[in-house]
Amino acid sequence: MTELALGLDNECFFIAPIGSDGSEVRQRSDGVMQFIVSRAAEELGLHTVRADKIADPGQINLQVIDHVLQAKAAVADLTGLNPNVFYEMAVRHTAKLPLVIIAEKDTDLPFDIAQMRTIFFTHTNLQSADECRAGIVAQLRQALDNGIVDSPISTALDVSSLSTGNAIDRSVAELVTTVEDIARSQRELREAVSLLRAPPP
């Protein structure tokens, strides 16, 4: 029985940089999938699939999107800032589906992603890897059990719809927008301060 035959309703799709056979990227991705993501998924009764493990014949891009949209859960590894990973993560976010974001420690995430809850870890450190596994389990359990999904895209769409609603809806939309503006200002201030503190070239 293939992994795919187990069903998308019990799948945790691993969105990750894959790299070519034998490459450092592939070796790292294999290790993270086997020893972190798969073990976390198993605790939740799920099996893990990565794009290169999809066994069905046909167009690979369509199959990947199918898994991104239909898998019960997903984990996105932003290490290396791979464009395909960001694209698949955005698709998952748009659908407001359970997703956990992980990244190697010291990964410099883009500012519009940096505010999102991300589990940073060192894949060569056993304790850090296990903490990452536990974090994935905790976040996915919360999303699967309570329907709590952190999606900036769907939040933006919700705010847009609220802004055209009744007086209470408009007030909520204004409040959310104000909080987002404050968070953005704080990020810009931190960036400016870090630039001022940086030693001259």
N, C-alpha and C positions, 0 to 999 in steps of 0.2 A: 504493500500500500504506500503510495507516494504521500509527501507532505500535503500536496494540494488536495488529495482525496479526503483528507481529514476535515476539510471544509473551512470556508472563510469565516463562518460564525464562531469558530474556535481558534482563529488565527491572530497572531501578533506579527504584523508586518514590520520588518526591520528596514528602515530607510537609511541608507548608509553609502559612503564612498566604497567602491568595490575594488577598483584597480585591476590590472592584468594578472594572470596566473603567475605566482611566484614573487610578485612585487611586495614591497614593505606594506603598501596600502592594503593589499589583499590579506596578507598575514595578520595585520592588526585587526581588520574587519572580521576575519574568521574567528579570531580569539575573542573579540568583544561579543560577537554573536553567540559563540559556544559557551563561554564561561560567565557572561553577564546577562545578556538579553534573554537567551533561551532559558536560563535557570530562573530568571524572574517570571517569565511567561508561564513556565511549568507550575510555579506556585499558585497561579491563577487559573490553572486548567487549560492553558493555551499552548499552541505549538508555534514556533517561529519560522518565518519564511523571509528570505531576501530575494531581490529581483532575479539574481542569477540562478536561483533554485526553483523557479517556476517551471513546471514540467510540461505544461500544455503546449501543443503546436500552435502557431499563429503569430500575429504581430506582437512583438515583445512590449512595445510602448503601450499598446492598448491593454495588455494583460497587467502591466505594472499599475496603470491607473485604476484598473478594475480592483486590484488588491488594495491599493491606497484607499479607495472609496468603500470597499466592502468588508475589509478586515475588522474584527471586533475591536482591536487595539493596535497601536503602532508606536514605535520608538524611532526617533530621528537622531542620528549622530551627525552633528554639525562640524566635527573635526575636519579640518582641511577646507572648510567653506565651499564644498562642492555644489555647483549650480543645480545639478539634478536633484540633490537632496533638498535644497531650498524650494525648488519647484514642487516636488512631491509633498513637502511639508505644507506649502501654501494651499495645495489642493485639499489636503486633509483638514486644514484650518477652515477653509471656505465651507466645507461640509459640516463643520463643528463636530468633529468626531474625536474620541479619546486619543490623545497623543502625548508622549513624554519626550522631552528634548534632553539629550545628553551631549557632552563635548569634552574633549581632552582638556585638562587644566591648562590655563594660560591661552586658550583659544580666544582670539580677539573678535568677538561677535559684532556684527553691524549694529548701529545704535537702535534701529527699530526692532531688533530681535533681542538686544541685550536686556531689555526690561522684562522679558518673559522668564518664567521659572525654568531654570536650566540646571541639570545635575552635572557638575564638573568633577572629573575624576582623572586618575593616572592609571592607564591600563596595565602598566608593568608593576604596580604596587598592589599586592593582594588585598590589603585592608581597604584601600581606596576603591578597588574593583568591587569588593563585597558591599561597601557602602552604596555604591552606584546601583547594584542589584537591588538592595533593600529599598532605595529611593524610588526605583522604577516600580517595584511592587506596590509601595504606598500610594504613589500618584495614580497608577492605573486602577487600583482598587477603589480609590476615591471617585475616579471618573466613572468606572463601570457600575459601582454600587449606588452612587448618589447623583449620577448624571452631571457632574461638575466638569466642564470642559473649558479650558483657557484658550480662547481663540480671538486674537485681535481683529481679524477680518470680520467675523460674525458680530463682534462687539460694535465695530464701526457701522455695520449695516443696521444693527439694532438701534444705535443712537440716531442714525439717519431717519429711521421710521418713527422713532419717538418724537423727533423734532417737528413732525407734522401732525402730532396727535393733539389731545386735549391739554389743558393748562398744566396738569400734573405731569403728563408725559413730557411736555416741553421743559418743565423745570428739572426733571430727572436728566434729560438730554443735556441741558446746560450745565448741570452739576458734573456729569461724567466728562463732558468736554473740558470744563475747568480743571478737574483733577488731572486729565491727560496733559493739559497745557502746563500745569505746575510741574508734573513729572518731567516733561520735555525741558522746561526751563532749568530744573535741577540738573539734568544730564548735561545740558549745555554749559552750566556754571561749573560743574565738576571738570568737564573737558577743558574749559578756559583756565581753571586753576592749575590743572595738571600741566598745561602748556607753559604757564608762568613759572612753575616750579622746575620744569625741565632744564637741565644744564645747557648752556649755549653750545652750538655745534663747533 
